Amino acid sequence: MSIQVQSGNIMTEYTVVLIFMIAVIGYAIMGGLGQPDPEGGVDGDPNTSDPTVISVINDKQHEFARDIYQP
């Protein structure tokens, strides 16, 4: 094989890996594909009635603080 063909193969591999990594990072940041809801939001929207991990932790923190400061 010539050096130009090997260089093209290496660039193709790097491009494929770059696209895969961008897809993985984008999936992690965006939180998945999500299904649209009737109001136009996506899954994980804070305006939905489903409790998220953050809201549950926040509620537990407020309950704990309320229990500590009771007389």
N, C-alpha and C positions, 0 to 999 in steps of 0.2 A: 504494500500500500504506500501511496505517496504521502508526504507530509500534509498536503492540502486536504486530502480525504480524511485523514486522522483528525485534523483540526476541525473539520466540519462535523465529524462524529462527536467530538468532545463538546462543541458548542451546542449540538442538538441535545446531548445529555444534560448539560447545564440548563438549557431552556426548559426541558421537561421537568427537571427537579425544581426550578424556580416557579413554574406554574403550579406544581403540586403544593409547594410550600405556601404560596400566596393563597391558594384555595383553603388550606388547613388553617392558616392564620385568620383569614376572612371568616371562615366558619366559626372559629373560636370567638372572634370579636362580635360578630353579628348574632351569635347565639343560635345558630341553626337556621333552617329554612323557614320555620314557623308557618302556621296556617292562619290566613286572614280571618278575622272575626267580623260579624255584621256591622260593627261600628267603624270598621276601617283600620283597626289596629292590628298588631300581630301578637302571637303568644309571648308572654312575659311582659306585656304592657302593664305598667303600674295601675292603670285605670280599670283593669279587669277585677273580677271578684275572686279569682284564684289567689290564695296567699303564696307569696314568694318567700324564699329563704331570708332575704333581707327584711321583709315586713314581719316575719315571725320572730326573728332575732330582735328587731326593734321593739315589738310588743313585749317580749320576755324581759328586755332591759327596763322598760317602763314599769312592768309589774314588779320587778325586783326592787327598783328604786322606791316604788310606792310602799312595798312591804317594809323596807328598811326605815323609812321616815314616819311610819305609823307610831303614835304614842303608846 
